Amino acid sequence: MAVPRVTPDRLPRYDRRMPSANVGHYFLGTQGLALLRGWMSGGPELARRVDEIHRMSGAPGELPMSLTIDIREHGVADGYARWSETYDAAPNPLIRVEQPVVRAMIDRVPAGAALDAACGTGRHTAYLVERGHRAIGVDATPEMLARARERVPGAEFREGTLERLPVETATIDLAVCSLALTHVPDPTRAIAEIARVLGPGGRFVLSDFHPMMLLLGGGGFFVATDGTAGNVRSYAHLPSRYLAAFRAAGLEVVDCVEPAIEEQDLAALSGGMESLAAEAFRGAWIGMPNAIVWELVRRA
């Protein structure tokens, strides 16, 4: 979850003919979440939350309430095609907390045949190659694959979907799937397909947007090179759904990590407007799980 950084030369376009979102509503929600998280503790900061809610809601012509942007919802193919040119450019608090955990799990697996499923621009593929793996990256979006090929010339890339991977059965020692299953309505088939390509004892590192953040209004938000904002359609999958899919696919859980938002993420989460509600952003978001990362093994 992040808001576009607001500078005079980089405001997302606004067109009254399209569905629009008021950034002030996100700030009001942040105030409310901070109030909710601390309501039993009492104290003057809670009164400040209420005062700021009244002040913001009563000043529609001032920031942040005055900032309205178009956010068009996209499917995976169209959304990531548009996002591909800016995906690696903007600070992303979700990737910041997710990437170190995924890399630590990769480090526990000896070099071998590796798959980066839904590889995107190849950030995890590049690390797999660096760690000595023979890496295959698969993605459904040609524009993301083009970026990945430029970034990781030492890997092989194939176009395909999570539900139909262009990889032979039981040929992979380590599979990685990062921040992708949130875009499918039901992850069961994709998890079974990744399990299919793993050999006995093969490892699977799966990361995703934490369902709590999605249920609080997060999603695959981006600003394209033409200044338009978009959101890739996402679905919140609770851990119970993942666990059922793992059991059905013959996968056992080795570890599960839920990295949380920290102070350094607040600038990105506020779009550079943290000063408008600094105390609320700290009270609402610090400590909230931003990602969920699973380490799994294919039963022999």
Contacts in CASP RR format, 6 or more apart in sequence:
PFRMAT RR
TARGET T0000
AUTHOR 0000-0000-0000
METHOD contacts of the structure
MODEL  1
MAVPRVTPDRLPRYDRRMPSANVGHYFLGTQGLALLRGWMSGGPELARRV
DEIHRMSGAPGELPMSLTIDIREHGVADGYARWSETYDAAPNPLIRVEQP
VVRAMIDRVPAGAALDAACGTGRHTAYLVERGHRAIGVDATPEMLARARE
RVPGAEFREGTLERLPVETATIDLAVCSLALTHVPDPTRAIAEIARVLGP
GGRFVLSDFHPMMLLLGGGGFFVATDGTAGNVRSYAHLPSRYLAAFRAAG
LEVVDCVEPAIEEQDLAALSGGMESLAAEAFRGAWIGMPNAIVWELVRRA
1 93 0 8 1.000
1 94 0 8 1.000
1 213 0 8 1.000
1 216 0 8 1.000
1 217 0 8 1.000
1 218 0 8 1.000
1 219 0 8 1.000
1 221 0 8 1.000
1 269 0 8 1.000
1 290 0 8 1.000
2 90 0 8 1.000
2 91 0 8 1.000
2 92 0 8 1.000
2 93 0 8 1.000
2 94 0 8 1.000
2 221 0 8 1.000
2 268 0 8 1.000
2 269 0 8 1.000
2 271 0 8 1.000
3 23 0 8 1.000
3 26 0 8 1.000
3 221 0 8 1.000
3 269 0 8 1.000
3 270 0 8 1.000
3 271 0 8 1.000
3 272 0 8 1.000
3 273 0 8 1.000
4 10 0 8 1.000
4 11 0 8 1.000
4 12 0 8 1.000
4 69 0 8 1.000
4 221 0 8 1.000
4 223 0 8 1.000
4 229 0 8 1.000
4 271 0 8 1.000
5 90 0 8 1.000
5 271 0 8 1.000
5 272 0 8 1.000
6 63 0 8 1.000
6 67 0 8 1.000
6 271 0 8 1.000
6 272 0 8 1.000
6 273 0 8 1.000
10 227 0 8 1.000
11 67 0 8 1.000
11 69 0 8 1.000
12 69 0 8 1.000
12 70 0 8 1.000
12 223 0 8 1.000
12 227 0 8 1.000
12 228 0 8 1.000
12 229 0 8 1.000
13 69 0 8 1.000
13 70 0 8 1.000
13 226 0 8 1.000
13 227 0 8 1.000
13 228 0 8 1.000
13 229 0 8 1.000
14 20 0 8 1.000
14 68 0 8 1.000
14 69 0 8 1.000
14 70 0 8 1.000
15 70 0 8 1.000
18 70 0 8 1.000
18 72 0 8 1.000
19 70 0 8 1.000
19 71 0 8 1.000
19 72 0 8 1.000
20 68 0 8 1.000
20 69 0 8 1.000
20 70 0 8 1.000
20 71 0 8 1.000
21 68 0 8 1.000
21 69 0 8 1.000
21 70 0 8 1.000
21 71 0 8 1.000
22 65 0 8 1.000
22 67 0 8 1.000
22 68 0 8 1.000
23 64 0 8 1.000
23 67 0 8 1.000
23 68 0 8 1.000
23 69 0 8 1.000
24 56 0 8 1.000
24 64 0 8 1.000
24 65 0 8 1.000
24 67 0 8 1.000
26 64 0 8 1.000
27 56 0 8 1.000
27 64 0 8 1.000
27 65 0 8 1.000
27 273 0 8 1.000
27 276 0 8 1.000
27 277 0 8 1.000
27 280 0 8 1.000
28 53 0 8 1.000
28 56 0 8 1.000
28 57 0 8 1.000
29 284 0 8 1.000
30 277 0 8 1.000
30 280 0 8 1.000
30 281 0 8 1.000
30 284 0 8 1.000
30 285 0 8 1.000
31 49 0 8 1.000
31 52 0 8 1.000
31 53 0 8 1.000
31 56 0 8 1.000
31 277 0 8 1.000
31 280 0 8 1.000
31 284 0 8 1.000
32 49 0 8 1.000
32 53 0 8 1.000
32 280 0 8 1.000
32 284 0 8 1.000
33 216 0 8 1.000
33 283 0 8 1.000
33 284 0 8 1.000
33 285 0 8 1.000
34 49 0 8 1.000
34 279 0 8 1.000
34 280 0 8 1.000
34 281 0 8 1.000
34 282 0 8 1.000
34 283 0 8 1.000
34 284 0 8 1.000
35 46 0 8 1.000
35 49 0 8 1.000
35 50 0 8 1.000
35 53 0 8 1.000
37 283 0 8 1.000
37 284 0 8 1.000
38 46 0 8 1.000
38 283 0 8 1.000
39 46 0 8 1.000
45 279 0 8 1.000
48 279 0 8 1.000
49 279 0 8 1.000
49 280 0 8 1.000
52 277 0 8 1.000
52 280 0 8 1.000
56 64 0 8 1.000
56 65 0 8 1.000
56 277 0 8 1.000
57 65 0 8 1.000
58 65 0 8 1.000
59 65 0 8 1.000
60 66 0 8 1.000
63 273 0 8 1.000
63 276 0 8 1.000
64 273 0 8 1.000
64 276 0 8 1.000
64 277 0 8 1.000
69 229 0 8 1.000
70 228 0 8 1.000
70 229 0 8 1.000
71 221 0 8 1.000
71 229 0 8 1.000
71 230 0 8 1.000
71 231 0 8 1.000
72 228 0 8 1.000
72 229 0 8 1.000
72 230 0 8 1.000
72 231 0 8 1.000
73 230 0 8 1.000
73 231 0 8 1.000
73 232 0 8 1.000
73 233 0 8 1.000
74 82 0 8 1.000
74 230 0 8 1.000
74 231 0 8 1.000
74 232 0 8 1.000
74 233 0 8 1.000
75 183 0 8 1.000
75 232 0 8 1.000
75 233 0 8 1.000
76 140 0 8 1.000
76 141 0 8 1.000
76 183 0 8 1.000
76 232 0 8 1.000
76 233 0 8 1.000
77 140 0 8 1.000
77 141 0 8 1.000
79 141 0 8 1.000
79 222 0 8 1.000
79 230 0 8 1.000
79 232 0 8 1.000
80 87 0 8 1.000
80 120 0 8 1.000
80 140 0 8 1.000
80 141 0 8 1.000
80 143 0 8 1.000
80 144 0 8 1.000
80 232 0 8 1.000
81 141 0 8 1.000
81 142 0 8 1.000
81 143 0 8 1.000
81 144 0 8 1.000
82 222 0 8 1.000
82 224 0 8 1.000
82 228 0 8 1.000
82 230 0 8 1.000
83 222 0 8 1.000
83 224 0 8 1.000
83 232 0 8 1.000
84 121 0 8 1.000
84 141 0 8 1.000
84 143 0 8 1.000
84 144 0 8 1.000
84 146 0 8 1.000
84 147 0 8 1.000
85 143 0 8 1.000
85 224 0 8 1.000
85 225 0 8 1.000
86 222 0 8 1.000
86 223 0 8 1.000
86 224 0 8 1.000
86 225 0 8 1.000
87 120 0 8 1.000
87 121 0 8 1.000
87 144 0 8 1.000
87 147 0 8 1.000
87 222 0 8 1.000
88 121 0 8 1.000
88 123 0 8 1.000
88 147 0 8 1.000
90 222 0 8 1.000
90 223 0 8 1.000
90 268 0 8 1.000
91 267 0 8 1.000
91 268 0 8 1.000
92 268 0 8 1.000
93 261 0 8 1.000
93 265 0 8 1.000
93 268 0 8 1.000
93 269 0 8 1.000
93 290 0 8 1.000
94 179 0 8 1.000
94 209 0 8 1.000
94 290 0 8 1.000
94 291 0 8 1.000
95 123 0 8 1.000
95 179 0 8 1.000
96 264 0 8 1.000
96 265 0 8 1.000
97 259 0 8 1.000
97 260 0 8 1.000
97 261 0 8 1.000
97 262 0 8 1.000
97 265 0 8 1.000
97 290 0 8 1.000
97 291 0 8 1.000
98 178 0 8 1.000
98 179 0 8 1.000
98 207 0 8 1.000
98 259 0 8 1.000
98 290 0 8 1.000
98 291 0 8 1.000
98 293 0 8 1.000
99 123 0 8 1.000
99 124 0 8 1.000
100 259 0 8 1.000
101 207 0 8 1.000
101 257 0 8 1.000
101 259 0 8 1.000
101 291 0 8 1.000
101 293 0 8 1.000
102 124 0 8 1.000
102 176 0 8 1.000
102 178 0 8 1.000
102 205 0 8 1.000
102 207 0 8 1.000
102 293 0 8 1.000
103 127 0 8 1.000
105 203 0 8 1.000
105 205 0 8 1.000
105 255 0 8 1.000
105 293 0 8 1.000
105 295 0 8 1.000
106 124 0 8 1.000
106 127 0 8 1.000
106 128 0 8 1.000
106 131 0 8 1.000
106 174 0 8 1.000
106 176 0 8 1.000
106 205 0 8 1.000
107 131 0 8 1.000
108 203 0 8 1.000
108 295 0 8 1.000
109 173 0 8 1.000
109 174 0 8 1.000
109 203 0 8 1.000
110 173 0 8 1.000
111 131 0 8 1.000
111 132 0 8 1.000
111 133 0 8 1.000
111 134 0 8 1.000
112 132 0 8 1.000
112 133 0 8 1.000
112 134 0 8 1.000
112 173 0 8 1.000
112 174 0 8 1.000
113 133 0 8 1.000
113 134 0 8 1.000
113 136 0 8 1.000
113 171 0 8 1.000
113 172 0 8 1.000
113 173 0 8 1.000
113 174 0 8 1.000
114 128 0 8 1.000
114 133 0 8 1.000
114 134 0 8 1.000
114 135 0 8 1.000
114 136 0 8 1.000
114 172 0 8 1.000
114 173 0 8 1.000
114 174 0 8 1.000
114 175 0 8 1.000
114 176 0 8 1.000
115 135 0 8 1.000
115 136 0 8 1.000
115 137 0 8 1.000
115 138 0 8 1.000
115 165 0 8 1.000
115 167 0 8 1.000
115 172 0 8 1.000
115 174 0 8 1.000
115 175 0 8 1.000
115 176 0 8 1.000
115 194 0 8 1.000
115 197 0 8 1.000
116 122 0 8 1.000
116 124 0 8 1.000
116 125 0 8 1.000
116 128 0 8 1.000
116 135 0 8 1.000
116 136 0 8 1.000
116 137 0 8 1.000
116 138 0 8 1.000
116 155 0 8 1.000
116 175 0 8 1.000
116 176 0 8 1.000
116 177 0 8 1.000
116 178 0 8 1.000
117 137 0 8 1.000
117 138 0 8 1.000
117 162 0 8 1.000
117 165 0 8 1.000
117 175 0 8 1.000
117 176 0 8 1.000
117 177 0 8 1.000
117 180 0 8 1.000
117 190 0 8 1.000
117 194 0 8 1.000
118 138 0 8 1.000
118 139 0 8 1.000
118 140 0 8 1.000
118 162 0 8 1.000
118 177 0 8 1.000
118 178 0 8 1.000
118 179 0 8 1.000
118 180 0 8 1.000
119 125 0 8 1.000
119 137 0 8 1.000
119 138 0 8 1.000
119 139 0 8 1.000
119 144 0 8 1.000
119 145 0 8 1.000
119 148 0 8 1.000
119 157 0 8 1.000
120 139 0 8 1.000
120 141 0 8 1.000
120 144 0 8 1.000
120 145 0 8 1.000
120 147 0 8 1.000
120 148 0 8 1.000
121 144 0 8 1.000
121 147 0 8 1.000
121 148 0 8 1.000
121 151 0 8 1.000
122 137 0 8 1.000
122 147 0 8 1.000
122 148 0 8 1.000
122 151 0 8 1.000
122 152 0 8 1.000
122 155 0 8 1.000
123 151 0 8 1.000
123 178 0 8 1.000
124 176 0 8 1.000
124 178 0 8 1.000
125 135 0 8 1.000
125 137 0 8 1.000
125 148 0 8 1.000
125 151 0 8 1.000
125 152 0 8 1.000
125 155 0 8 1.000
125 157 0 8 1.000
126 151 0 8 1.000
126 152 0 8 1.000
126 155 0 8 1.000
128 135 0 8 1.000
128 155 0 8 1.000
128 174 0 8 1.000
128 176 0 8 1.000
129 135 0 8 1.000
129 152 0 8 1.000
129 154 0 8 1.000
129 155 0 8 1.000
133 173 0 8 1.000
133 174 0 8 1.000
135 152 0 8 1.000
135 154 0 8 1.000
135 155 0 8 1.000
135 156 0 8 1.000
136 155 0 8 1.000
136 156 0 8 1.000
136 157 0 8 1.000
136 158 0 8 1.000
136 167 0 8 1.000
136 172 0 8 1.000
137 148 0 8 1.000
137 155 0 8 1.000
137 156 0 8 1.000
137 157 0 8 1.000
137 158 0 8 1.000
138 157 0 8 1.000
138 158 0 8 1.000
138 159 0 8 1.000
138 160 0 8 1.000
138 165 0 8 1.000
138 166 0 8 1.000
138 167 0 8 1.000
139 145 0 8 1.000
139 148 0 8 1.000
139 157 0 8 1.000
139 159 0 8 1.000
139 160 0 8 1.000
140 159 0 8 1.000
140 160 0 8 1.000
140 161 0 8 1.000
140 162 0 8 1.000
142 159 0 8 1.000
145 157 0 8 1.000
145 159 0 8 1.000
148 155 0 8 1.000
148 157 0 8 1.000
149 157 0 8 1.000
158 166 0 8 1.000
158 167 0 8 1.000
159 166 0 8 1.000
160 166 0 8 1.000
162 177 0 8 1.000
162 180 0 8 1.000
162 181 0 8 1.000
162 184 0 8 1.000
162 189 0 8 1.000
162 190 0 8 1.000
162 193 0 8 1.000
162 194 0 8 1.000
163 184 0 8 1.000
163 189 0 8 1.000
163 190 0 8 1.000
163 193 0 8 1.000
164 193 0 8 1.000
165 193 0 8 1.000
165 194 0 8 1.000
165 196 0 8 1.000
165 197 0 8 1.000
167 197 0 8 1.000
168 197 0 8 1.000
169 196 0 8 1.000
169 197 0 8 1.000
170 196 0 8 1.000
170 197 0 8 1.000
170 198 0 8 1.000
170 199 0 8 1.000
170 200 0 8 1.000
171 197 0 8 1.000
171 199 0 8 1.000
172 197 0 8 1.000
172 198 0 8 1.000
172 199 0 8 1.000
172 202 0 8 1.000
173 198 0 8 1.000
173 199 0 8 1.000
173 202 0 8 1.000
173 203 0 8 1.000
174 202 0 8 1.000
174 203 0 8 1.000
174 204 0 8 1.000
174 205 0 8 1.000
175 194 0 8 1.000
175 197 0 8 1.000
175 198 0 8 1.000
175 202 0 8 1.000
175 203 0 8 1.000
175 204 0 8 1.000
175 205 0 8 1.000
176 204 0 8 1.000
176 205 0 8 1.000
176 206 0 8 1.000
177 190 0 8 1.000
177 194 0 8 1.000
177 204 0 8 1.000
177 205 0 8 1.000
177 206 0 8 1.000
177 207 0 8 1.000
178 206 0 8 1.000
178 207 0 8 1.000
179 207 0 8 1.000
179 208 0 8 1.000
179 209 0 8 1.000
179 291 0 8 1.000
180 208 0 8 1.000
181 187 0 8 1.000
181 190 0 8 1.000
181 191 0 8 1.000
181 206 0 8 1.000
181 208 0 8 1.000
181 237 0 8 1.000
182 208 0 8 1.000
182 209 0 8 1.000
182 214 0 8 1.000
182 219 0 8 1.000
182 234 0 8 1.000
182 235 0 8 1.000
182 236 0 8 1.000
182 237 0 8 1.000
183 232 0 8 1.000
183 233 0 8 1.000
183 234 0 8 1.000
183 235 0 8 1.000
184 190 0 8 1.000
184 235 0 8 1.000
185 235 0 8 1.000
186 241 0 8 1.000
187 237 0 8 1.000
187 241 0 8 1.000
187 242 0 8 1.000
187 245 0 8 1.000
188 241 0 8 1.000
188 244 0 8 1.000
188 245 0 8 1.000
188 248 0 8 1.000
191 206 0 8 1.000
191 242 0 8 1.000
191 245 0 8 1.000
191 246 0 8 1.000
191 248 0 8 1.000
191 249 0 8 1.000
191 251 0 8 1.000
192 245 0 8 1.000
192 248 0 8 1.000
192 249 0 8 1.000
194 204 0 8 1.000
194 206 0 8 1.000
194 249 0 8 1.000
195 204 0 8 1.000
195 249 0 8 1.000
195 250 0 8 1.000
195 251 0 8 1.000
195 298 0 8 1.000
198 204 0 8 1.000
198 298 0 8 1.000
199 298 0 8 1.000
200 298 0 8 1.000
200 299 0 8 1.000
200 300 0 8 1.000
201 297 0 8 1.000
201 298 0 8 1.000
201 299 0 8 1.000
201 300 0 8 1.000
202 297 0 8 1.000
202 298 0 8 1.000
203 254 0 8 1.000
203 295 0 8 1.000
203 296 0 8 1.000
203 297 0 8 1.000
203 298 0 8 1.000
204 251 0 8 1.000
204 294 0 8 1.000
204 295 0 8 1.000
204 296 0 8 1.000
204 297 0 8 1.000
204 298 0 8 1.000
205 293 0 8 1.000
205 294 0 8 1.000
205 295 0 8 1.000
205 296 0 8 1.000
206 242 0 8 1.000
206 293 0 8 1.000
206 294 0 8 1.000
206 296 0 8 1.000
207 291 0 8 1.000
207 292 0 8 1.000
207 293 0 8 1.000
207 294 0 8 1.000
208 237 0 8 1.000
208 291 0 8 1.000
208 292 0 8 1.000
208 293 0 8 1.000
209 218 0 8 1.000
209 219 0 8 1.000
209 220 0 8 1.000
209 234 0 8 1.000
209 290 0 8 1.000
209 291 0 8 1.000
209 292 0 8 1.000
210 258 0 8 1.000
210 289 0 8 1.000
210 290 0 8 1.000
210 291 0 8 1.000
210 292 0 8 1.000
211 236 0 8 1.000
211 237 0 8 1.000
211 238 0 8 1.000
211 239 0 8 1.000
211 292 0 8 1.000
212 288 0 8 1.000
212 289 0 8 1.000
213 219 0 8 1.000
213 288 0 8 1.000
213 289 0 8 1.000
213 290 0 8 1.000
214 234 0 8 1.000
214 235 0 8 1.000
214 236 0 8 1.000
215 236 0 8 1.000
216 288 0 8 1.000
218 234 0 8 1.000
219 231 0 8 1.000
219 232 0 8 1.000
219 234 0 8 1.000
220 230 0 8 1.000
220 231 0 8 1.000
220 232 0 8 1.000
220 234 0 8 1.000
221 229 0 8 1.000
221 230 0 8 1.000
221 231 0 8 1.000
222 229 0 8 1.000
222 230 0 8 1.000
222 231 0 8 1.000
222 232 0 8 1.000
223 229 0 8 1.000
223 230 0 8 1.000
224 230 0 8 1.000
239 256 0 8 1.000
239 292 0 8 1.000
242 294 0 8 1.000
243 253 0 8 1.000
246 252 0 8 1.000
246 253 0 8 1.000
246 294 0 8 1.000
246 296 0 8 1.000
250 298 0 8 1.000
250 299 0 8 1.000
251 296 0 8 1.000
251 297 0 8 1.000
251 298 0 8 1.000
251 299 0 8 1.000
252 296 0 8 1.000
252 297 0 8 1.000
252 299 0 8 1.000
253 294 0 8 1.000
253 295 0 8 1.000
253 296 0 8 1.000
254 295 0 8 1.000
254 296 0 8 1.000
254 297 0 8 1.000
255 294 0 8 1.000
255 295 0 8 1.000
256 292 0 8 1.000
256 293 0 8 1.000
256 294 0 8 1.000
256 295 0 8 1.000
257 292 0 8 1.000
257 293 0 8 1.000
257 295 0 8 1.000
258 289 0 8 1.000
258 291 0 8 1.000
258 292 0 8 1.000
258 293 0 8 1.000
259 289 0 8 1.000
259 290 0 8 1.000
259 291 0 8 1.000
259 293 0 8 1.000
260 286 0 8 1.000
260 287 0 8 1.000
260 288 0 8 1.000
260 289 0 8 1.000
260 290 0 8 1.000
261 269 0 8 1.000
261 285 0 8 1.000
261 286 0 8 1.000
261 287 0 8 1.000
261 288 0 8 1.000
261 289 0 8 1.000
261 290 0 8 1.000
262 286 0 8 1.000
262 287 0 8 1.000
263 282 0 8 1.000
263 286 0 8 1.000
265 285 0 8 1.000
265 290 0 8 1.000
266 274 0 8 1.000
266 278 0 8 1.000
266 281 0 8 1.000
266 282 0 8 1.000
266 285 0 8 1.000
266 286 0 8 1.000
267 274 0 8 1.000
269 281 0 8 1.000
269 285 0 8 1.000
270 276 0 8 1.000
270 277 0 8 1.000
270 281 0 8 1.000
274 281 0 8 1.000
END
